[in-house]
Amino acid sequence: MKEIGLWDEGDWIAVIALVVLGVFLTVGALIAGSKKPEFAGHPKGLYMLFFAEMWERFSYYGMRALLIFYLTQHWLFSDGKSNLIYGAYTSLVYITPVLGGYLADRYLGQRKAVLFGGVLLACGHLFMAFEGVGGQEDATINVFWFALALIIVGAGFLKANISVMVGQLYRLTDMRRDAAYTIFYMGINVGAALGTILVGYLGQKIGWAYGFGLAGIGMVAGLIVFVLGKNALLGAGEAPAPLTKQKETIIYGTGLAAVAVMWALVQYQDIIQNLLIVSGLALLGYVLYESFKLPKEPRERMFAILFLIALNPLFWGLFEQAGGSFNLYTDRYVDKGGVPASVFQSINPIYIILFAPIFAALWQWLGKKGLEPSAPAKFALALAQVGLGFLVFVWGAGTVGPEVATPVLFVFLLYMLHTMGELCLSPVGLSAMNRLAPSFLASLIMGAWFYMTAVGNFVAGKIGEATGGESGDMTKEATLGIYWQIGLITLGVSILILALSPIVKKWMHLDTLRDRDEGIPGTGELGEPQAAGTHPKGA
């Protein structure tokens, strides 16, 4: 333990994060100890889900902040290969919720799905702490692949289902629903920020096992909160029909079999690429087939949906450089002032906490004046900002010359522009999918949205791989050259999308949209449809 007088910026940031975490846990203990069924106007179940999700995001984003360094520095993969593995891993994390959502909707219910996913996640994060001696010849690397596979499948069972349970605590007409999701969203970003700081700090300053071990402890803590808080859920997330032990065991066995599949896939990234292409074309073909059977207005709304979904891989392919190539660049070529590079991954969730209320108020204010941009125009703004973020960063790096470390100010500027872009695309896209899709395709379209986000994460890995060049080792000049290229291309694409946005807006037929009279299958007055996954009829 260093004396306070010897602490650097990284030490102070970690201590501040620890204090903030302590404050949140104290408040959580007070809420749990309260005898009242509600706290601050919301059911106690909301806060239980808040803290369970906070710990899960703490673990996931903490581990994610370290992953690229673990691949390059411990397992000794090249920079290019490490980026590809990172992209493959994050893409699979976005695909598995389709399976987890289906099984929860049809059989398990959200609560048991989240519990099973939490157990897999806790095991996965704890297995990450087994580091062996390092290098690709070390047999312990198979434990590492197994840990990634557990996390991928665990996230599939937990990721969308815990969000659905928030809505199930409220009636469909309850005016507190939006506020509840805002509180829950804060839990996601608080966990992400604190996890990247504390896990990243321990992993890079003290040792890999300490960082990953803390991520595992965080997930175990989230699991404990979820189990002990069962009564606070008031029956939310239960199975849609009585489930036999045999069928439940088969479902868990299917989840474990999926772990074996993911163990193989994450090691062979070319297979993932081919699967994404084939399944993506099949999904597109099916959606177009269903679209052409619809009347003119809903058919054109489907065309608008496909247009927006097609932009997903481009945005996320660039945005997700944050955890891959940009993380490596920050570590090697930025003047960090003693702060571990992984800690900079906390900037995005902190910006989201700060900017999300501002953007929500801005859209509402512009809407009242009839000036709110359409969804495609917001997508154009999102791409413009992510492209501009790279251009500003490259310009900033060039102001000091190739031999001088890039000023850290430009890291903050890039994340600010990218976060504002995220707020123009991610919540807007989710809203558009839900708003425009016909009811019988609603879940499939939401699944397609997450699927294309997965494609974007894989694209991010391919872009990151290119920063390694032919040798596989990143150079400052080559990386900045690629960032400048993709920045210009994205800016050009954003201008094209802005020009096309009036046509796409016309396809949306917003003036004739009506609230659906029919209920959504699988939901009652307290119900909430699954966000991702394919819903069987009668589920």
Buried (B, 14 or more C-beta within 10 A) or exposed (E): EEEEEEBEBBBEBBBEBBEBBEEBBEEBEEBBEEEEEEBEEBBBBBBBBBBBBBBBBBBBBBBBBBBBBBBBBBBBBBBBBBBBBBBBBBBBBBBBBBBBBBBBBBBBBBBBBBBBBBBBBBBBBBBBBBBBEBEEEBEEBEBBBBBBBBBBBBBBBBBBBBBBBBBBBBBBEBEBBEBBBEBBBBBBBBBBBBBBBBBBBBBBBEEBBBBBBBBBBBBBBBBBBBEEBBEBBBEBBBBBEEBEEEEBEEBBEEBEEBBEEBBEBBBEBEEBBEEBEEEBEEBBEEBEEBBEEBEEEBBBBBBBBBBBBEBBBBBBBBBBBBBBBBBBBBBBBBEBEEBBBBBBBBBBBBBBBEBBEEBBEEBEEEEEEEEBBBBBBBBBBBBBBBBBBBBBBBBBBEEEEEEEEBBBEBBEBBBBBBBBBBBBBBBBBBEBBBBBBBEEBBBBBBBBBBBBBBBBBBBBBBBBBBBBBEEBEBBBEBBBBBBBEBBBBBBEBBBEBBEBBEEBBEBBBBEEEEEEEEEBBBBEEBBBBBBBBBBEEEB
